[in-house]
Amino acid sequence: MYYKLSGFTQKLTGSACTTAYNPQGLRVGVPAESPTMTFATPTKVVSEAGAMVEYMGSNRVPDLQRLFQTPDGLPVHLKGGVPDRLLYRTTMALTIGGALYCLVALYIAAQPRKN
């Protein structure tokens, strides 16, 4: 007997030989026409594309490299200024608060129940 997975009940059900070997409507055979190649179209240089690449802003990578590679003694995760410091301090506060909450919960759970 042949089995297949039922899409409705998500259980194995009995089936015919052809449906068990070709699940989900897949059929054996050669496609009528070959699919187009993904990279068959030539790529365009930015100067040839014209107005199509208006979304491309200025390249900020050199500016960010200059910012993050300055030897000012700050760790990388704090070089972004006030938003980075705020995010770092919030994360540390939540981590310490969560650890304290876990310790209190363990202490309460370890106490015997009073009747």
N, CA, C and O atoms as a MOPAC input file, in Angstrom:
PM7 MOZYME 1SCF
protein

 N      0.84600 1    -1.16600 1     0.00000 1
 C      0.00000 1     0.00000 1     0.00000 1
 C      0.89300 1     1.23100 1     0.00000 1
 O      1.98100 1     1.21600 1     0.57600 1
 N      0.43400 1     2.29100 1    -0.64400 1
 C      1.17700 1     3.53000 1    -0.74600 1
 C      0.52200 1     4.58400 1     0.14400 1
 O     -0.69200 1     4.58600 1     0.34500 1
 N      1.36700 1     5.48600 1     0.67500 1
 C      0.88700 1     6.53000 1     1.55700 1
 C      1.34700 1     7.88700 1     1.05500 1
 O      2.36600 1     8.00800 1     0.37600 1
 N      0.57300 1     8.90100 1     1.40500 1
 C      0.97600 1    10.28000 1     1.13900 1
 C      0.47800 1    11.14900 1     2.28600 1
 O     -0.41700 1    10.75000 1     3.03100 1
 N      1.05400 1    12.32500 1     2.42400 1
 C      0.67500 1    13.24400 1     3.47500 1
 C     -0.53000 1    14.05300 1     3.01000 1
 O     -0.49800 1    14.68400 1     1.95400 1
 N     -1.56900 1    14.02600 1     3.79500 1
 C     -2.75800 1    14.80300 1     3.47200 1
 C     -2.52200 1    16.25900 1     3.83600 1
 O     -2.14500 1    16.55700 1     4.97000 1
 N     -2.73400 1    17.16200 1     2.90400 1
 C     -2.53900 1    18.57500 1     3.16600 1
 C     -3.59300 1    19.15500 1     4.08600 1
 O     -3.36100 1    20.19200 1     4.70800 1
 N     -4.73400 1    18.51900 1     4.18700 1
 C     -5.82900 1    19.02700 1     5.00900 1
 C     -5.69400 1    18.58700 1     6.46500 1
 O     -5.77600 1    19.41100 1     7.37600 1
 N     -5.48900 1    17.29100 1     6.68100 1
 C     -5.42300 1    16.76700 1     8.04300 1
 C     -4.00300 1    16.64000 1     8.56200 1
 O     -3.81900 1    16.40500 1     9.75700 1
 N     -2.99900 1    16.78300 1     7.72500 1
 C     -1.59000 1    16.64000 1     8.07500 1
 C     -1.28700 1    15.26000 1     8.65300 1
 O     -0.46300 1    15.11600 1     9.55600 1
 N     -1.97000 1    14.24800 1     8.11400 1
 C     -1.72700 1    12.86800 1     8.51300 1
 C     -1.46400 1    12.03700 1     7.26900 1
 O     -1.78200 1    12.45100 1     6.15400 1
 N     -0.88300 1    10.86600 1     7.46800 1
 C     -0.66200 1     9.96100 1     6.35500 1
 C     -1.98100 1     9.31300 1     5.96400 1
 O     -2.74300 1     8.85100 1     6.81300 1
 N     -2.23300 1     9.28800 1     4.66500 1
 C     -3.43400 1     8.63300 1     4.16200 1
 C     -3.02900 1     7.69300 1     3.04000 1
 O     -1.98500 1     7.87000 1     2.41300 1
 N     -3.85000 1     6.70900 1     2.79700 1
 C     -3.58100 1     5.79200 1     1.71800 1
 C     -3.78600 1     6.47100 1     0.37100 1
 O     -4.62600 1     7.36000 1     0.23400 1
 N     -3.00900 1     6.04100 1    -0.62200 1
 C     -3.14800 1     6.65800 1    -1.93900 1
 C     -2.73100 1     5.66800 1    -3.00300 1
 O     -2.24800 1     4.57300 1    -2.71600 1
 N     -2.93300 1     6.08700 1    -4.24500 1
 C     -2.53400 1     5.26500 1    -5.37000 1
 C     -1.03600 1     5.42300 1    -5.60700 1
 O     -0.41300 1     6.33800 1    -5.06900 1
 N     -0.47700 1     4.56100 1    -6.38500 1
 C      0.95600 1     4.56500 1    -6.65900 1
 C      1.40000 1     5.87000 1    -7.30800 1
 O      2.42900 1     6.42200 1    -6.91900 1
 N      0.65400 1     6.37800 1    -8.28400 1
 C      1.08500 1     7.57100 1    -9.01800 1
 C      1.05200 1     8.82400 1    -8.15600 1
 O      1.92500 1     9.68200 1    -8.28900 1
 N      0.07300 1     8.94900 1    -7.28500 1
 C      0.02600 1    10.13700 1    -6.44200 1
 C      1.03700 1    10.07100 1    -5.30200 1
 O      1.48200 1    11.10900 1    -4.81200 1
 N      1.40400 1     8.87000 1    -4.87600 1
 C      2.39000 1     8.74600 1    -3.81400 1
 C      3.78000 1     9.12000 1    -4.32200 1
 O      4.56500 1     9.71200 1    -3.58100 1
 N      4.09300 1     8.78700 1    -5.56100 1
 C      5.40500 1     9.10000 1    -6.10600 1
 C      5.48300 1    10.49700 1    -6.70700 1
 O      6.58400 1    10.98200 1    -6.96600 1
 N      4.36700 1    11.14900 1    -6.93400 1
 C      4.33600 1    12.50800 1    -7.46200 1
 C      3.49400 1    13.38300 1    -6.53700 1
 O      2.35300 1    13.70700 1    -6.86800 1
 N      4.03500 1    13.76900 1    -5.38800 1
 C      3.23500 1    14.52000 1    -4.42700 1
 C      2.97100 1    15.94600 1    -4.88300 1
 O      3.70300 1    16.49200 1    -5.70800 1
 N      1.91600 1    16.54300 1    -4.33600 1
 C      1.56900 1    17.94000 1    -4.50800 1
 C      1.40300 1    18.33400 1    -5.97200 1
 O      1.75100 1    19.44800 1    -6.36200 1
 N      0.88600 1    17.44700 1    -6.75600 1
 C      0.57400 1    17.78400 1    -8.14100 1
 C      1.76700 1    17.80200 1    -9.08200 1
 O      1.62100 1    18.22500 1   -10.22900 1
 N      2.92800 1    17.36600 1    -8.65000 1
 C      4.08400 1    17.33100 1    -9.54600 1
 C      3.90500 1    16.19700 1   -10.53800 1
 O      3.49400 1    15.09900 1   -10.16300 1
 N      4.20300 1    16.44800 1   -11.76300 1
 C      4.05100 1    15.43400 1   -12.79200 1
 C      5.38500 1    15.20500 1   -13.48500 1
 O      6.17000 1    16.13300 1   -13.67800 1
 N      5.62400 1    13.97400 1   -13.85000 1
 C      6.84600 1    13.63400 1   -14.55100 1
 C      6.69800 1    14.06600 1   -15.99700 1
 O      5.64600 1    13.85900 1   -16.60300 1
 N      7.70900 1    14.64600 1   -16.54100 1
 C      7.66800 1    15.05300 1   -17.94200 1
 C      8.63100 1    16.18500 1   -18.20700 1
 O      9.21100 1    16.76800 1   -17.29100 1
 N      8.78600 1    16.47900 1   -19.47400 1
 C      9.68000 1    17.54200 1   -19.89900 1
 C      8.85200 1    18.80500 1   -20.07800 1
 O      7.77700 1    18.73900 1   -20.67400 1
 N      9.31300 1    19.96300 1   -19.58200 1
 C      8.54000 1    21.18600 1   -19.78100 1
 C      8.44200 1    21.54600 1   -21.26100 1
 O      9.31800 1    21.20000 1   -22.05400 1
 N      7.36800 1    22.24300 1   -21.62000 1
 C      7.11700 1    22.59000 1   -23.01600 1
 C      8.20900 1    23.49500 1   -23.57600 1
 O      8.63400 1    23.31700 1   -24.71700 1
 N      8.66000 1    24.45100 1   -22.79300 1
 C      9.73100 1    25.33300 1   -23.24400 1
 C     10.70100 1    25.54800 1   -22.10100 1
 O     10.31400 1    25.52100 1   -20.93300 1
 N     11.94100 1    25.75700 1   -22.43200 1
 C     12.93900 1    25.92300 1   -21.39300 1
 C     12.79300 1    27.30400 1   -20.75400 1
 O     12.46200 1    28.26600 1   -21.44800 1
 N     13.02800 1    27.42000 1   -19.46900 1
 C     12.91100 1    28.71600 1   -18.80800 1
 C     14.04300 1    29.64500 1   -19.25000 1
 O     15.11200 1    29.19300 1   -19.65800 1
 N     13.78700 1    30.93900 1   -19.16100 1
 C     14.81800 1    31.89700 1   -19.54700 1
 C     15.93000 1    31.88500 1   -18.51100 1
 O     15.69200 1    31.64300 1   -17.32800 1
 N     17.11900 1    32.14300 1   -18.96000 1
 C     18.26100 1    32.16000 1   -18.05300 1
 C     18.17700 1    33.39300 1   -17.16000 1
 O     17.75400 1    34.46400 1   -17.59400 1
 N     18.58100 1    33.22700 1   -15.93000 1
 C     18.49300 1    34.32300 1   -14.97400 1
 C     19.43600 1    35.45600 1   -15.35200 1
 O     19.07200 1    36.62900 1   -15.26700 1
 N     20.62900 1    35.10900 1   -15.76400 1
 C     21.62800 1    36.12400 1   -16.04800 1
 C     21.82300 1    36.33200 1   -17.55200 1
 O     22.91200 1    36.70400 1   -17.98900 1
 N     20.78300 1    36.09600 1   -18.33600 1
 C     20.90600 1    36.22600 1   -19.77800 1
 C     20.92200 1    37.68200 1   -20.22300 1
 O     21.49800 1    38.00100 1   -21.26300 1
 N     20.30000 1    38.56700 1   -19.45300 1
 C     20.26100 1    39.97300 1   -19.85300 1
 C     21.57400 1    40.64100 1   -19.47000 1
 O     22.11100 1    40.37700 1   -18.39500 1
 N     22.09400 1    41.49600 1   -20.32900 1
 C     23.35900 1    42.15700 1   -20.00200 1
 C     23.15100 1    43.18200 1   -18.88800 1
 O     22.08400 1    43.78400 1   -18.76800 1
 N     24.17700 1    43.36500 1   -18.08900 1
 C     24.08900 1    44.34200 1   -17.01800 1
 C     24.40300 1    45.72800 1   -17.56300 1
 O     25.14200 1    45.87200 1   -18.53700 1
 N     23.84100 1    46.73200 1   -16.93300 1
 C     24.05000 1    48.09500 1   -17.38200 1
 C     24.99000 1    48.81700 1   -16.44100 1
 O     24.94500 1    48.61000 1   -15.22800 1
 N     25.83100 1    49.65300 1   -16.99000 1
 C     26.68800 1    50.49500 1   -16.18700 1
 C     25.83000 1    51.65300 1   -15.68900 1
 O     24.85500 1    52.02700 1   -16.34200 1
 N     26.18300 1    52.21900 1   -14.54500 1
 C     25.37000 1    53.27000 1   -13.94300 1
 C     25.21100 1    54.44500 1   -14.89700 1
 O     24.14700 1    55.06300 1   -14.93200 1
 N     26.23600 1    54.76400 1   -15.66700 1
 C     26.13900 1    55.90000 1   -16.57800 1
 C     25.17100 1    55.61900 1   -17.72500 1
 O     24.57800 1    56.55500 1   -18.26000 1
 N     24.99600 1    54.36000 1   -18.11600 1
 C     24.07100 1    54.00500 1   -19.19300 1
 C     22.62300 1    53.98200 1   -18.71400 1
 O     21.70500 1    54.21600 1   -19.50100 1
 N     22.41200 1    53.70100 1   -17.42400 1
 C     21.06100 1    53.51600 1   -16.92500 1
 C     20.29500 1    54.83400 1   -16.84000 1
 O     19.07200 1    54.83800 1   -16.97700 1
 N     20.97100 1    55.92300 1   -16.62100 1
 C     20.30900 1    57.22000 1   -16.59700 1
 C     19.46300 1    57.41700 1   -15.36500 1
 O     19.95800 1    57.29500 1   -14.24500 1
 N     18.18000 1    57.72400 1   -15.55700 1
 C     17.28100 1    58.07300 1   -14.45800 1
 C     16.82100 1    56.85700 1   -13.65700 1
 O     16.15300 1    57.01800 1   -12.63600 1
 N     17.15600 1    55.67200 1   -14.08800 1
 C     16.69100 1    54.47800 1   -13.38100 1
 C     17.34700 1    54.32300 1   -12.01200 1
 O     16.78200 1    53.66500 1   -11.13800 1
 N     18.49900 1    54.89900 1   -11.80700 1
 C     19.22000 1    54.67600 1   -10.55800 1
 C     19.19000 1    55.90200 1    -9.66100 1
 O     20.17300 1    56.19600 1    -8.98100 1
 N     18.07900 1    56.61700 1    -9.65100 1
 C     17.95700 1    57.78600 1    -8.79200 1
 C     17.94300 1    57.40900 1    -7.31300 1
 O     18.30800 1    58.22300 1    -6.46500 1
 N     17.52300 1    56.18100 1    -6.99400 1
 C     17.46200 1    55.75400 1    -5.61400 1
 C     18.83900 1    55.59700 1    -4.99900 1
 O     18.96700 1    55.60500 1    -3.77500 1
 N     19.87200 1    55.45500 1    -5.81600 1
 C     21.22200 1    55.28200 1    -5.28300 1
 C     21.72300 1    56.61300 1    -4.75200 1
 O     21.96100 1    57.54900 1    -5.51500 1
 N     21.87900 1    56.68800 1    -3.44800 1
 C     22.37800 1    57.90700 1    -2.83500 1
 C     23.89600 1    57.94500 1    -2.88400 1
 O     24.53100 1    57.14800 1    -3.57300 1
 N     24.45600 1    58.87200 1    -2.14900 1
 C     25.90700 1    58.95800 1    -2.10600 1
 C     26.46600 1    57.78700 1    -1.29900 1
 O     25.79100 1    57.23700 1    -0.42800 1
 N     27.68000 1    57.42600 1    -1.59700 1
 C     28.32500 1    56.30500 1    -0.92600 1
 C     28.80400 1    56.76400 1     0.44700 1
 O     29.71000 1    57.59200 1     0.54300 1
 N     28.20300 1    56.23100 1     1.50800 1
 C     28.53900 1    56.62800 1     2.86600 1
 C     29.57600 1    55.72800 1     3.49900 1
 O     29.97900 1    55.97700 1     4.63500 1
 N     30.02600 1    54.69000 1     2.81000 1
 C     30.96000 1    53.73900 1     3.39400 1
 C     32.27300 1    54.40500 1     3.79900 1
 O     32.74400 1    54.14800 1     4.90700 1
 N     32.89500 1    55.25000 1     2.96300 1
 C     34.14600 1    55.87400 1     3.42300 1
 C     33.96600 1    56.72300 1     4.67400 1
 O     34.84500 1    56.74200 1     5.53600 1
 N     32.83000 1    57.43100 1     4.78900 1
 C     32.58400 1    58.23300 1     5.97700 1
 C     32.44300 1    57.35300 1     7.22100 1
 O     32.97800 1    57.67500 1     8.28200 1
 N     31.71500 1    56.23700 1     7.07900 1
 C     31.54600 1    55.33900 1     8.21300 1
 C     32.85600 1    54.66000 1     8.58400 1
 O     33.13200 1    54.45100 1     9.76500 1
 N     33.67000 1    54.31100 1     7.58300 1
 C     34.98200 1    53.73500 1     7.87400 1
 C     35.83900 1    54.73200 1     8.64900 1
 O     36.51800 1    54.36400 1     9.60800 1
 N     35.80400 1    55.98400 1     8.23200 1
 C     36.57800 1    57.01500 1     8.91600 1
 C     36.09500 1    57.16000 1    10.36000 1
 O     36.90600 1    57.32400 1    11.27100 1
 N     34.77000 1    57.09900 1    10.57500 1
 C     34.20900 1    57.22600 1    11.91700 1
 C     34.61800 1    56.06100 1    12.81100 1
 O     35.06600 1    56.27000 1    13.93800 1
 N     34.46600 1    54.83400 1    12.31200 1
 C     34.69200 1    53.66500 1    13.15000 1
 C     36.16300 1    53.30800 1    13.30700 1
 O     36.50700 1    52.57000 1    14.23100 1
 N     37.03900 1    53.80000 1    12.44600 1
 C     38.45000 1    53.44400 1    12.53000 1
 C     39.29400 1    54.50500 1    13.21600 1
 O     40.51600 1    54.36300 1    13.26700 1
 N     38.69300 1    55.55900 1    13.74500 1
 C     39.47600 1    56.56900 1    14.45800 1
 C     39.95200 1    55.99800 1    15.78700 1
 O     39.16900 1    55.37100 1    16.50200 1
 N     41.22900 1    56.20400 1    16.13300 1
 C     41.77000 1    55.65300 1    17.38400 1
 C     41.48400 1    56.57100 1    18.57100 1
 O     42.40600 1    57.18300 1    19.11000 1
 N     40.21700 1    56.67400 1    18.98500 1
 C     39.86300 1    57.57300 1    20.08600 1
 C     39.63500 1    56.83700 1    21.39700 1
 O     39.24600 1    57.46000 1    22.38500 1
 N     39.86600 1    55.53000 1    21.43600 1
 C     39.74200 1    54.77000 1    22.67300 1
 C     38.33500 1    54.28900 1    22.98300 1
 O     38.14100 1    53.57000 1    23.96400 1
 N     37.34200 1    54.66400 1    22.17500 1
 C     35.96700 1    54.19900 1    22.39400 1
 C     35.76000 1    52.84400 1    21.73000 1
 O     36.31100 1    52.59400 1    20.65800 1
 N     34.97600 1    51.96700 1    22.34700 1
 C     34.63500 1    50.72400 1    21.66500 1
 C     33.72200 1    51.00500 1    20.47300 1
 O     33.03900 1    52.02800 1    20.42600 1
 N     33.72200 1    50.09600 1    19.52800 1
 C     32.98100 1    50.30800 1    18.27600 1
 C     31.49300 1    50.48400 1    18.53900 1
 O     30.83700 1    51.27400 1    17.86000 1
 N     30.94800 1    49.76100 1    19.51400 1
 C     29.50700 1    49.84000 1    19.74300 1
 C     29.07700 1    51.14100 1    20.41300 1
 O     27.88200 1    51.34200 1    20.63000 1
 N     30.00800 1    52.03000 1    20.74500 1
 C     29.65500 1    53.31700 1    21.33100 1
 C     30.07500 1    54.50300 1    20.47200 1
 O     29.89200 1    55.64700 1    20.88700 1
 N     30.62700 1    54.26600 1    19.29600 1
 C     31.12200 1    55.36200 1    18.46200 1
 C     30.02000 1    56.11600 1    17.74000 1
 O     30.29600 1    57.13700 1    17.11200 1
 N     28.78800 1    55.64800 1    17.80900 1
 C     27.67900 1    56.31000 1    17.13000 1
 C     27.11600 1    57.49600 1    17.88100 1
 O     26.20500 1    58.15900 1    17.38600 1
 N     27.63700 1    57.77900 1    19.06500 1
 C     27.17800 1    58.94300 1    19.81700 1
 C     26.10600 1    58.61400 1    20.83800 1
 O     26.08900 1    57.52700 1    21.41400 1
 N     25.21000 1    59.56900 1    21.05600 1
 C     24.18800 1    59.46500 1    22.09700 1
 C     23.22600 1    58.28700 1    21.86200 1
 O     22.91200 1    57.58300 1    22.82200 1
 N     22.74500 1    58.03900 1    20.63600 1
 C     21.84100 1    56.89100 1    20.46600 1
 C     22.49800 1    55.55400 1    20.83900 1
 O     21.84800 1    54.67200 1    21.40100 1
 N     23.78500 1    55.41600 1    20.52200 1
 C     24.47300 1    54.17200 1    20.88500 1
 C     24.61100 1    54.03800 1    22.39300 1
 O     24.42800 1    52.95000 1    22.93900 1
 N     24.93100 1    55.13000 1    23.06800 1
 C     25.06300 1    55.08700 1    24.52400 1
 C     23.72500 1    54.76500 1    25.17600 1
 O     23.66500 1    53.98300 1    26.12500 1
 N     22.65000 1    55.36600 1    24.66700 1
 C     21.32200 1    55.10800 1    25.21600 1
 C     20.92100 1    53.64800 1    25.02500 1
 O     20.40000 1    53.02100 1    25.94700 1
 N     21.15700 1    53.11700 1    23.85200 1
 C     20.83000 1    51.71600 1    23.57300 1
 C     21.66500 1    50.78000 1    24.44000 1
 O     21.14800 1    49.78900 1    24.95600 1
 N     22.94000 1    51.08200 1    24.60300 1
 C     23.83100 1    50.25000 1    25.41900 1
 C     23.37600 1    50.24600 1    26.87700 1
 O     23.29200 1    49.18900 1    27.50400 1
 N     23.08400 1    51.42800 1    27.41200 1
 C     22.68000 1    51.51200 1    28.82000 1
 C     21.31800 1    50.86400 1    29.06100 1
 O     21.09900 1    50.24600 1    30.10300 1
 N     20.40800 1    51.00200 1    28.10500 1
 C     19.10100 1    50.34800 1    28.23100 1
 C     19.26100 1    48.82900 1    28.21700 1
 O     18.62700 1    48.12300 1    29.00100 1
 N     20.10600 1    48.33600 1    27.32700 1
 C     20.34400 1    46.89200 1    27.25000 1
 C     20.96300 1    46.37600 1    28.53800 1
 O     20.55900 1    45.32900 1    29.04400 1
 N     21.93400 1    47.09400 1    29.06900 1
 C     22.56600 1    46.67300 1    30.32400 1
 C     21.56800 1    46.69500 1    31.48100 1
 O     21.55900 1    45.78000 1    32.30400 1
 N     20.72900 1    47.72700 1    31.55000 1
 C     19.73700 1    47.80900 1    32.61700 1
 C     18.73500 1    46.65800 1    32.52700 1
 O     18.39000 1    46.05700 1    33.54400 1
 N     18.27200 1    46.35100 1    31.32500 1
 C     17.33700 1    45.23300 1    31.16200 1
 C     17.99100 1    43.90400 1    31.48900 1
 O     17.34300 1    43.01600 1    32.04300 1
 N     19.26800 1    43.75000 1    31.15500 1
 C     19.97500 1    42.50000 1    31.46000 1
 C     20.12700 1    42.31500 1    32.96200 1
 O     19.86200 1    41.23500 1    33.48900 1
 N     20.55300 1    43.36600 1    33.64700 1
 C     20.72400 1    43.27500 1    35.09800 1
 C     19.36900 1    43.08700 1    35.77900 1
 O     19.25000 1    42.29100 1    36.71100 1
 N     18.35400 1    43.80700 1    35.32500 1
 C     17.01700 1    43.64600 1    35.88900 1
 C     16.47400 1    42.23800 1    35.67400 1
 O     15.85900 1    41.67000 1    36.57600 1
 N     16.69200 1    41.67500 1    34.50300 1
 C     16.23100 1    40.31400 1    34.22800 1
 C     16.95300 1    39.28500 1    35.07500 1
 O     16.34700 1    38.32200 1    35.54300 1
 N     18.25700 1    39.48900 1    35.27500 1
 C     19.01600 1    38.55800 1    36.10900 1
 C     18.52500 1    38.62100 1    37.55700 1
 O     18.37200 1    37.58700 1    38.20600 1
 N     18.28000 1    39.83000 1    38.06100 1
 C     17.75700 1    39.96500 1    39.42600 1
 C     16.36800 1    39.34400 1    39.55900 1
 O     16.06300 1    38.70400 1    40.56500 1
 N     15.53700 1    39.53200 1    38.55300 1
 C     14.19500 1    38.94500 1    38.56900 1
 C     14.28000 1    37.41500 1    38.60300 1
 O     13.51900 1    36.76600 1    39.32100 1
 N     15.20200 1    36.84500 1    37.83000 1
 C     15.37300 1    35.38500 1    37.83000 1
 C     15.82600 1    34.88800 1    39.19700 1
 O     15.34200 1    33.86500 1    39.68200 1
 N     16.76400 1    35.61700 1    39.82400 1
 C     17.23100 1    35.20500 1    41.14700 1
 C     16.10900 1    35.28200 1    42.18400 1
 O     15.98100 1    34.38600 1    43.01900 1
 N     15.30400 1    36.33000 1    42.14100 1
 C     14.18300 1    36.45500 1    43.07400 1
 C     13.16700 1    35.34400 1    42.82800 1
 O     12.65000 1    34.75600 1    43.77800 1
 N     12.88100 1    35.05600 1    41.57100 1
 C     11.92200 1    33.98300 1    41.25200 1
 C     12.44900 1    32.63200 1    41.72800 1
 O     11.67700 1    31.81900 1    42.23700 1
 N     13.74300 1    32.37800 1    41.57400 1
 C     14.31400 1    31.12400 1    42.06900 1
 C     14.25300 1    31.05400 1    43.59200 1
 O     13.96800 1    29.99500 1    44.15200 1
 N     14.51600 1    32.16500 1    44.26000 1
 C     14.44600 1    32.19100 1    45.72100 1
 C     13.02300 1    31.90700 1    46.19700 1
 O     12.82000 1    31.12900 1    47.13000 1
 N     12.04300 1    32.53700 1    45.55800 1
 C     10.64600 1    32.31800 1    45.94700 1
 C     10.23700 1    30.87100 1    45.67500 1
 O      9.52100 1    30.27000 1    46.47600 1
 N     10.68500 1    30.30800 1    44.55000 1
 C     10.32300 1    28.93500 1    44.20600 1
 C     10.98900 1    27.93400 1    45.13700 1
 O     10.47500 1    26.83000 1    45.31800 1
 N     12.13700 1    28.29700 1    45.73900 1
 C     12.83700 1    27.36000 1    46.61300 1
 C     12.26000 1    27.32700 1    48.02400 1
 O     12.57100 1    26.41000 1    48.78500 1
 N     11.43500 1    28.29400 1    48.39200 1
 C     10.86400 1    28.33400 1    49.72800 1
 C      9.74300 1    27.30800 1    49.82900 1
 O      8.97100 1    27.12500 1    48.88700 1
 N      9.65700 1    26.63400 1    50.99000 1
 C      8.54900 1    25.67500 1    51.14600 1
 C      7.22100 1    26.39300 1    51.23700 1
 O      7.13100 1    27.51900 1    51.72700 1
 N      6.19600 1    25.72000 1    50.75500 1
 C      4.86400 1    26.31000 1    50.77800 1
 C      4.31000 1    26.24700 1    52.19200 1
 O      4.40000 1    25.21200 1    52.85300 1
 N      3.73900 1    27.34700 1    52.65300 1
 C      3.16800 1    27.41000 1    54.00200 1
 C      1.68700 1    27.07500 1    53.94000 1
 O      0.95000 1    27.62600 1    53.12200 1
 N      1.25700 1    26.17000 1    54.80800 1
 C     -0.14700 1    25.75100 1    54.81300 1
 C     -0.93700 1    26.48100 1    55.83800 1
 O     -2.13800 1    26.24600 1    55.97300 1

